[in-house]
Amino acid sequence: MATSMQTYDVEISDVEYLKHGETPLLASVFRPQGTGPFPIMIELHGGAWVRGNRHNGYDANEALAKNGVIVVALDFRVPPEAPYPASLVDIHYGVRWAKSQAAGWNGIPDRVGAMGTSSGAHQAMLLGMRPNDSRYAALSQPAGTAAADGALGCVILVSPVIDPLGRYQYAKGLRDDITPPEGMAERVVAMHDLYWVTEEAMAEAAPARILAGGERTALPPSLFLARSYEAGHPRPDSDEFIRQYQKAGGQMDVTFFDGEGEGLLRDFSSDVAKQTLEQMTDFINQHIG
């Protein structure tokens, strides 16, 4: 069994996990080289649901794999060709695909979690709460592959956009509880519109609103990591989500690092990055290791 005290060499490979027409979707698989078996984390990139790719978190994914975690970084469809919930369809399929491949990676098929940054963290949490949602599970697995579900053993959220509608209203200056910095509307409103299309969709897929509305969801153990102030991620939304998740009976471990700005894992020479990686590794080993 992997532990955070060991360091492993890492093999990295790109694999096609899904294809839409003639367009392949790739996964970068970071595999520790050791006895194992190792837990698996699906990694989802940020980019306001419309930008970015599986390479965004390369350094962090490699560092986590060195600590004994198989990391599977997914590409998924983005707007304008594919608004919500297309990316969740791809990600749900990617989770099931990873479970079906786990044994060949020296992984543990029933010990799979998900993690993400910003909008990727939101999608990880949404899938964690709704593993059986028929909209997200719309794609069947290929014939002959081992059956697998979309359930997650844990979720790690790094600087999440946890309430799409809340941030949309914040960026447009429509909230009384918090004021956006200059230029926020230009930064995010158009991207929200591209992915979500309607405010109703933003609200329907906001985890705190889901819980407040009484929907019965899965509540995988989760880790929430962010700075105390992040201009792009309204703090009241984070606080409300944490409150609702814990009220519903879910385990939510929380660390707000002092300071401003996003990118906890951007500079691995920083104390914040080292602490973030350590907390992530310990949390994974505790829940799916």
Contacts in CASP RR format, 6 or more apart in sequence:
PFRMAT RR
TARGET T0000
AUTHOR 0000-0000-0000
METHOD contacts of the structure
MODEL  1
MATSMQTYDVEISDVEYLKHGETPLLASVFRPQGTGPFPIMIELHGGAWV
RGNRHNGYDANEALAKNGVIVVALDFRVPPEAPYPASLVDIHYGVRWAKS
QAAGWNGIPDRVGAMGTSSGAHQAMLLGMRPNDSRYAALSQPAGTAAADG
ALGCVILVSPVIDPLGRYQYAKGLRDDITPPEGMAERVVAMHDLYWVTEE
AMAEAAPARILAGGERTALPPSLFLARSYEAGHPRPDSDEFIRQYQKAGG
QMDVTFFDGEGEGLLRDFSSDVAKQTLEQMTDFINQHIG
1 36 0 8 1.000
1 37 0 8 1.000
1 289 0 8 1.000
2 8 0 8 1.000
2 32 0 8 1.000
2 36 0 8 1.000
2 38 0 8 1.000
2 39 0 8 1.000
2 67 0 8 1.000
2 68 0 8 1.000
2 69 0 8 1.000
2 285 0 8 1.000
2 289 0 8 1.000
3 68 0 8 1.000
3 285 0 8 1.000
4 67 0 8 1.000
4 68 0 8 1.000
4 278 0 8 1.000
4 281 0 8 1.000
4 282 0 8 1.000
4 285 0 8 1.000
6 67 0 8 1.000
6 68 0 8 1.000
7 66 0 8 1.000
7 67 0 8 1.000
8 32 0 8 1.000
8 33 0 8 1.000
8 34 0 8 1.000
8 65 0 8 1.000
8 66 0 8 1.000
8 67 0 8 1.000
8 68 0 8 1.000
9 32 0 8 1.000
9 33 0 8 1.000
9 34 0 8 1.000
9 66 0 8 1.000
10 30 0 8 1.000
10 31 0 8 1.000
10 32 0 8 1.000
10 33 0 8 1.000
10 62 0 8 1.000
10 65 0 8 1.000
10 66 0 8 1.000
11 30 0 8 1.000
11 31 0 8 1.000
11 33 0 8 1.000
12 28 0 8 1.000
12 29 0 8 1.000
12 30 0 8 1.000
12 31 0 8 1.000
12 62 0 8 1.000
12 65 0 8 1.000
13 28 0 8 1.000
13 29 0 8 1.000
13 31 0 8 1.000
14 26 0 8 1.000
14 27 0 8 1.000
14 28 0 8 1.000
14 29 0 8 1.000
15 26 0 8 1.000
15 27 0 8 1.000
15 29 0 8 1.000
16 24 0 8 1.000
16 25 0 8 1.000
16 26 0 8 1.000
16 27 0 8 1.000
17 25 0 8 1.000
17 26 0 8 1.000
17 27 0 8 1.000
17 74 0 8 1.000
17 93 0 8 1.000
17 94 0 8 1.000
17 97 0 8 1.000
17 98 0 8 1.000
18 24 0 8 1.000
18 25 0 8 1.000
18 90 0 8 1.000
18 93 0 8 1.000
18 94 0 8 1.000
18 97 0 8 1.000
18 139 0 8 1.000
19 25 0 8 1.000
20 77 0 8 1.000
25 74 0 8 1.000
25 75 0 8 1.000
25 76 0 8 1.000
25 77 0 8 1.000
25 90 0 8 1.000
26 54 0 8 1.000
26 75 0 8 1.000
27 54 0 8 1.000
27 72 0 8 1.000
27 73 0 8 1.000
27 74 0 8 1.000
27 75 0 8 1.000
27 94 0 8 1.000
27 97 0 8 1.000
27 98 0 8 1.000
28 54 0 8 1.000
28 55 0 8 1.000
28 58 0 8 1.000
28 61 0 8 1.000
28 72 0 8 1.000
28 73 0 8 1.000
29 70 0 8 1.000
29 71 0 8 1.000
29 72 0 8 1.000
29 73 0 8 1.000
29 105 0 8 1.000
30 61 0 8 1.000
30 62 0 8 1.000
30 64 0 8 1.000
30 65 0 8 1.000
30 70 0 8 1.000
30 71 0 8 1.000
30 72 0 8 1.000
30 73 0 8 1.000
31 38 0 8 1.000
31 65 0 8 1.000
31 70 0 8 1.000
31 105 0 8 1.000
31 106 0 8 1.000
32 38 0 8 1.000
32 65 0 8 1.000
32 66 0 8 1.000
32 67 0 8 1.000
32 68 0 8 1.000
32 69 0 8 1.000
32 70 0 8 1.000
32 106 0 8 1.000
34 106 0 8 1.000
36 68 0 8 1.000
36 106 0 8 1.000
36 107 0 8 1.000
37 106 0 8 1.000
37 107 0 8 1.000
37 108 0 8 1.000
38 68 0 8 1.000
38 69 0 8 1.000
38 70 0 8 1.000
38 105 0 8 1.000
38 106 0 8 1.000
38 107 0 8 1.000
38 108 0 8 1.000
38 289 0 8 1.000
39 68 0 8 1.000
39 69 0 8 1.000
39 70 0 8 1.000
39 107 0 8 1.000
39 108 0 8 1.000
39 111 0 8 1.000
39 112 0 8 1.000
39 113 0 8 1.000
39 284 0 8 1.000
39 285 0 8 1.000
39 288 0 8 1.000
39 289 0 8 1.000
40 69 0 8 1.000
40 70 0 8 1.000
40 71 0 8 1.000
40 72 0 8 1.000
40 98 0 8 1.000
40 99 0 8 1.000
40 102 0 8 1.000
40 105 0 8 1.000
40 107 0 8 1.000
40 108 0 8 1.000
40 111 0 8 1.000
40 112 0 8 1.000
40 113 0 8 1.000
40 288 0 8 1.000
41 64 0 8 1.000
41 69 0 8 1.000
41 70 0 8 1.000
41 71 0 8 1.000
41 72 0 8 1.000
41 112 0 8 1.000
41 113 0 8 1.000
41 114 0 8 1.000
41 115 0 8 1.000
41 156 0 8 1.000
41 284 0 8 1.000
42 72 0 8 1.000
42 74 0 8 1.000
42 91 0 8 1.000
42 94 0 8 1.000
42 95 0 8 1.000
42 98 0 8 1.000
42 112 0 8 1.000
42 113 0 8 1.000
42 114 0 8 1.000
42 115 0 8 1.000
42 124 0 8 1.000
42 152 0 8 1.000
43 54 0 8 1.000
43 57 0 8 1.000
43 61 0 8 1.000
43 71 0 8 1.000
43 72 0 8 1.000
43 73 0 8 1.000
43 74 0 8 1.000
43 114 0 8 1.000
43 115 0 8 1.000
43 116 0 8 1.000
44 73 0 8 1.000
44 74 0 8 1.000
44 76 0 8 1.000
44 91 0 8 1.000
44 114 0 8 1.000
44 115 0 8 1.000
44 116 0 8 1.000
44 117 0 8 1.000
44 120 0 8 1.000
44 121 0 8 1.000
44 123 0 8 1.000
44 124 0 8 1.000
45 52 0 8 1.000
45 53 0 8 1.000
45 54 0 8 1.000
45 55 0 8 1.000
45 56 0 8 1.000
45 57 0 8 1.000
45 73 0 8 1.000
45 116 0 8 1.000
45 117 0 8 1.000
45 120 0 8 1.000
46 52 0 8 1.000
46 56 0 8 1.000
46 116 0 8 1.000
46 117 0 8 1.000
46 118 0 8 1.000
46 119 0 8 1.000
46 120 0 8 1.000
46 121 0 8 1.000
47 56 0 8 1.000
47 118 0 8 1.000
47 119 0 8 1.000
47 120 0 8 1.000
47 191 0 8 1.000
48 118 0 8 1.000
48 119 0 8 1.000
48 161 0 8 1.000
48 188 0 8 1.000
48 191 0 8 1.000
48 192 0 8 1.000
48 195 0 8 1.000
49 78 0 8 1.000
49 79 0 8 1.000
49 84 0 8 1.000
49 87 0 8 1.000
49 119 0 8 1.000
49 120 0 8 1.000
49 123 0 8 1.000
49 191 0 8 1.000
49 192 0 8 1.000
49 194 0 8 1.000
49 195 0 8 1.000
49 196 0 8 1.000
50 78 0 8 1.000
50 79 0 8 1.000
50 191 0 8 1.000
50 194 0 8 1.000
50 195 0 8 1.000
51 78 0 8 1.000
51 191 0 8 1.000
52 78 0 8 1.000
53 75 0 8 1.000
54 73 0 8 1.000
54 74 0 8 1.000
54 75 0 8 1.000
55 73 0 8 1.000
56 117 0 8 1.000
57 73 0 8 1.000
57 117 0 8 1.000
57 265 0 8 1.000
58 73 0 8 1.000
59 265 0 8 1.000
59 268 0 8 1.000
60 265 0 8 1.000
60 277 0 8 1.000
61 71 0 8 1.000
61 73 0 8 1.000
62 71 0 8 1.000
63 268 0 8 1.000
63 277 0 8 1.000
64 71 0 8 1.000
64 277 0 8 1.000
64 280 0 8 1.000
64 281 0 8 1.000
64 284 0 8 1.000
65 71 0 8 1.000
67 277 0 8 1.000
67 281 0 8 1.000
68 281 0 8 1.000
69 281 0 8 1.000
69 284 0 8 1.000
70 102 0 8 1.000
70 105 0 8 1.000
70 106 0 8 1.000
70 107 0 8 1.000
72 94 0 8 1.000
72 98 0 8 1.000
74 90 0 8 1.000
74 91 0 8 1.000
74 94 0 8 1.000
76 86 0 8 1.000
76 87 0 8 1.000
76 90 0 8 1.000
76 91 0 8 1.000
77 86 0 8 1.000
77 87 0 8 1.000
77 89 0 8 1.000
77 90 0 8 1.000
78 87 0 8 1.000
78 195 0 8 1.000
79 194 0 8 1.000
79 195 0 8 1.000
80 194 0 8 1.000
83 194 0 8 1.000
83 195 0 8 1.000
83 196 0 8 1.000
83 197 0 8 1.000
84 195 0 8 1.000
84 196 0 8 1.000
84 197 0 8 1.000
84 201 0 8 1.000
84 205 0 8 1.000
85 135 0 8 1.000
85 136 0 8 1.000
85 205 0 8 1.000
87 123 0 8 1.000
87 195 0 8 1.000
88 123 0 8 1.000
88 126 0 8 1.000
88 127 0 8 1.000
88 133 0 8 1.000
88 135 0 8 1.000
88 136 0 8 1.000
89 135 0 8 1.000
89 136 0 8 1.000
89 137 0 8 1.000
89 138 0 8 1.000
89 139 0 8 1.000
90 139 0 8 1.000
91 114 0 8 1.000
91 123 0 8 1.000
91 127 0 8 1.000
91 136 0 8 1.000
92 127 0 8 1.000
92 131 0 8 1.000
92 133 0 8 1.000
92 136 0 8 1.000
92 137 0 8 1.000
92 138 0 8 1.000
92 139 0 8 1.000
92 150 0 8 1.000
93 139 0 8 1.000
93 141 0 8 1.000
95 112 0 8 1.000
95 113 0 8 1.000
95 114 0 8 1.000
95 127 0 8 1.000
95 148 0 8 1.000
95 150 0 8 1.000
95 152 0 8 1.000
96 141 0 8 1.000
96 148 0 8 1.000
96 149 0 8 1.000
96 150 0 8 1.000
97 141 0 8 1.000
97 148 0 8 1.000
98 112 0 8 1.000
99 109 0 8 1.000
99 110 0 8 1.000
99 112 0 8 1.000
99 146 0 8 1.000
99 148 0 8 1.000
99 149 0 8 1.000
99 150 0 8 1.000
100 109 0 8 1.000
100 141 0 8 1.000
100 145 0 8 1.000
100 146 0 8 1.000
100 148 0 8 1.000
102 108 0 8 1.000
102 109 0 8 1.000
102 112 0 8 1.000
103 109 0 8 1.000
108 288 0 8 1.000
108 289 0 8 1.000
109 146 0 8 1.000
109 148 0 8 1.000
111 153 0 8 1.000
111 288 0 8 1.000
111 289 0 8 1.000
112 152 0 8 1.000
112 153 0 8 1.000
112 288 0 8 1.000
113 152 0 8 1.000
113 153 0 8 1.000
113 154 0 8 1.000
113 155 0 8 1.000
113 220 0 8 1.000
113 284 0 8 1.000
113 288 0 8 1.000
114 124 0 8 1.000
114 127 0 8 1.000
114 128 0 8 1.000
114 152 0 8 1.000
114 154 0 8 1.000
114 155 0 8 1.000
114 156 0 8 1.000
115 121 0 8 1.000
115 124 0 8 1.000
115 155 0 8 1.000
115 156 0 8 1.000
115 157 0 8 1.000
115 158 0 8 1.000
115 280 0 8 1.000
116 123 0 8 1.000
116 124 0 8 1.000
116 156 0 8 1.000
116 157 0 8 1.000
116 158 0 8 1.000
116 160 0 8 1.000
117 158 0 8 1.000
117 159 0 8 1.000
117 160 0 8 1.000
117 263 0 8 1.000
117 265 0 8 1.000
118 158 0 8 1.000
118 159 0 8 1.000
118 160 0 8 1.000
118 161 0 8 1.000
118 233 0 8 1.000
118 262 0 8 1.000
119 160 0 8 1.000
119 161 0 8 1.000
120 160 0 8 1.000
121 156 0 8 1.000
121 157 0 8 1.000
121 158 0 8 1.000
121 159 0 8 1.000
121 160 0 8 1.000
121 161 0 8 1.000
121 162 0 8 1.000
122 157 0 8 1.000
122 160 0 8 1.000
122 161 0 8 1.000
122 162 0 8 1.000
122 164 0 8 1.000
122 207 0 8 1.000
124 152 0 8 1.000
124 155 0 8 1.000
124 156 0 8 1.000
124 157 0 8 1.000
125 155 0 8 1.000
125 157 0 8 1.000
125 160 0 8 1.000
125 162 0 8 1.000
125 207 0 8 1.000
125 222 0 8 1.000
126 205 0 8 1.000
126 207 0 8 1.000
127 136 0 8 1.000
127 150 0 8 1.000
127 152 0 8 1.000
128 151 0 8 1.000
128 152 0 8 1.000
128 155 0 8 1.000
128 217 0 8 1.000
128 218 0 8 1.000
128 220 0 8 1.000
129 207 0 8 1.000
129 210 0 8 1.000
129 217 0 8 1.000
129 218 0 8 1.000
129 219 0 8 1.000
129 220 0 8 1.000
130 136 0 8 1.000
130 217 0 8 1.000
130 218 0 8 1.000
131 149 0 8 1.000
131 150 0 8 1.000
131 151 0 8 1.000
131 152 0 8 1.000
131 218 0 8 1.000
132 149 0 8 1.000
132 150 0 8 1.000
132 218 0 8 1.000
137 150 0 8 1.000
141 147 0 8 1.000
141 148 0 8 1.000
151 218 0 8 1.000
151 220 0 8 1.000
152 218 0 8 1.000
152 220 0 8 1.000
153 220 0 8 1.000
153 221 0 8 1.000
153 287 0 8 1.000
153 288 0 8 1.000
154 220 0 8 1.000
154 221 0 8 1.000
154 222 0 8 1.000
154 223 0 8 1.000
154 283 0 8 1.000
154 284 0 8 1.000
154 287 0 8 1.000
154 288 0 8 1.000
155 220 0 8 1.000
155 221 0 8 1.000
155 222 0 8 1.000
155 223 0 8 1.000
156 222 0 8 1.000
156 223 0 8 1.000
156 225 0 8 1.000
156 280 0 8 1.000
156 283 0 8 1.000
156 284 0 8 1.000
157 222 0 8 1.000
157 223 0 8 1.000
157 224 0 8 1.000
157 225 0 8 1.000
157 226 0 8 1.000
158 225 0 8 1.000
158 226 0 8 1.000
158 263 0 8 1.000
158 264 0 8 1.000
158 265 0 8 1.000
158 276 0 8 1.000
159 225 0 8 1.000
159 226 0 8 1.000
159 227 0 8 1.000
159 230 0 8 1.000
159 233 0 8 1.000
159 262 0 8 1.000
159 263 0 8 1.000
159 264 0 8 1.000
160 224 0 8 1.000
160 226 0 8 1.000
160 233 0 8 1.000
160 238 0 8 1.000
161 167 0 8 1.000
161 232 0 8 1.000
161 233 0 8 1.000
162 206 0 8 1.000
162 207 0 8 1.000
162 208 0 8 1.000
162 233 0 8 1.000
162 237 0 8 1.000
162 238 0 8 1.000
162 241 0 8 1.000
163 206 0 8 1.000
163 207 0 8 1.000
163 208 0 8 1.000
163 209 0 8 1.000
163 234 0 8 1.000
163 237 0 8 1.000
163 240 0 8 1.000
163 241 0 8 1.000
164 192 0 8 1.000
164 196 0 8 1.000
164 202 0 8 1.000
164 203 0 8 1.000
164 205 0 8 1.000
164 206 0 8 1.000
165 199 0 8 1.000
165 202 0 8 1.000
165 203 0 8 1.000
165 206 0 8 1.000
165 209 0 8 1.000
166 175 0 8 1.000
166 202 0 8 1.000
166 206 0 8 1.000
166 234 0 8 1.000
166 237 0 8 1.000
167 188 0 8 1.000
167 192 0 8 1.000
167 232 0 8 1.000
167 233 0 8 1.000
167 234 0 8 1.000
167 237 0 8 1.000
168 188 0 8 1.000
168 189 0 8 1.000
168 192 0 8 1.000
168 196 0 8 1.000
168 199 0 8 1.000
168 202 0 8 1.000
169 175 0 8 1.000
170 178 0 8 1.000
170 180 0 8 1.000
170 184 0 8 1.000
170 234 0 8 1.000
170 237 0 8 1.000
171 180 0 8 1.000
171 184 0 8 1.000
171 185 0 8 1.000
171 187 0 8 1.000
171 188 0 8 1.000
171 189 0 8 1.000
171 192 0 8 1.000
172 185 0 8 1.000
172 189 0 8 1.000
173 179 0 8 1.000
173 180 0 8 1.000
173 185 0 8 1.000
175 234 0 8 1.000
177 236 0 8 1.000
178 234 0 8 1.000
178 235 0 8 1.000
178 236 0 8 1.000
180 231 0 8 1.000
181 231 0 8 1.000
184 231 0 8 1.000
184 232 0 8 1.000
187 232 0 8 1.000
188 232 0 8 1.000
192 202 0 8 1.000
196 202 0 8 1.000
196 205 0 8 1.000
203 209 0 8 1.000
204 210 0 8 1.000
207 241 0 8 1.000
207 244 0 8 1.000
207 245 0 8 1.000
208 237 0 8 1.000
208 240 0 8 1.000
208 241 0 8 1.000
208 243 0 8 1.000
208 244 0 8 1.000
208 245 0 8 1.000
210 217 0 8 1.000
211 217 0 8 1.000
211 244 0 8 1.000
211 245 0 8 1.000
211 247 0 8 1.000
211 248 0 8 1.000
212 244 0 8 1.000
217 248 0 8 1.000
219 245 0 8 1.000
219 248 0 8 1.000
219 249 0 8 1.000
219 250 0 8 1.000
219 251 0 8 1.000
221 250 0 8 1.000
221 251 0 8 1.000
221 253 0 8 1.000
221 283 0 8 1.000
221 287 0 8 1.000
222 245 0 8 1.000
222 250 0 8 1.000
222 251 0 8 1.000
222 252 0 8 1.000
222 253 0 8 1.000
223 252 0 8 1.000
223 253 0 8 1.000
223 254 0 8 1.000
223 255 0 8 1.000
223 279 0 8 1.000
223 280 0 8 1.000
223 283 0 8 1.000
224 238 0 8 1.000
224 242 0 8 1.000
224 252 0 8 1.000
224 253 0 8 1.000
224 254 0 8 1.000
224 255 0 8 1.000
225 255 0 8 1.000
225 257 0 8 1.000
225 264 0 8 1.000
225 276 0 8 1.000
225 279 0 8 1.000
225 280 0 8 1.000
226 233 0 8 1.000
226 238 0 8 1.000
226 255 0 8 1.000
226 256 0 8 1.000
226 257 0 8 1.000
226 264 0 8 1.000
227 256 0 8 1.000
227 257 0 8 1.000
227 258 0 8 1.000
227 259 0 8 1.000
227 260 0 8 1.000
227 261 0 8 1.000
227 262 0 8 1.000
227 264 0 8 1.000
227 272 0 8 1.000
228 235 0 8 1.000
228 256 0 8 1.000
228 257 0 8 1.000
228 258 0 8 1.000
228 259 0 8 1.000
228 260 0 8 1.000
229 235 0 8 1.000
229 259 0 8 1.000
229 260 0 8 1.000
229 261 0 8 1.000
230 260 0 8 1.000
230 261 0 8 1.000
230 262 0 8 1.000
231 260 0 8 1.000
231 261 0 8 1.000
232 262 0 8 1.000
233 262 0 8 1.000
242 252 0 8 1.000
242 254 0 8 1.000
245 252 0 8 1.000
246 252 0 8 1.000
253 283 0 8 1.000
255 275 0 8 1.000
255 279 0 8 1.000
257 264 0 8 1.000
257 272 0 8 1.000
257 275 0 8 1.000
257 276 0 8 1.000
264 272 0 8 1.000
264 273 0 8 1.000
264 276 0 8 1.000
265 273 0 8 1.000
265 276 0 8 1.000
265 277 0 8 1.000
266 273 0 8 1.000
267 273 0 8 1.000
268 274 0 8 1.000
268 277 0 8 1.000
END
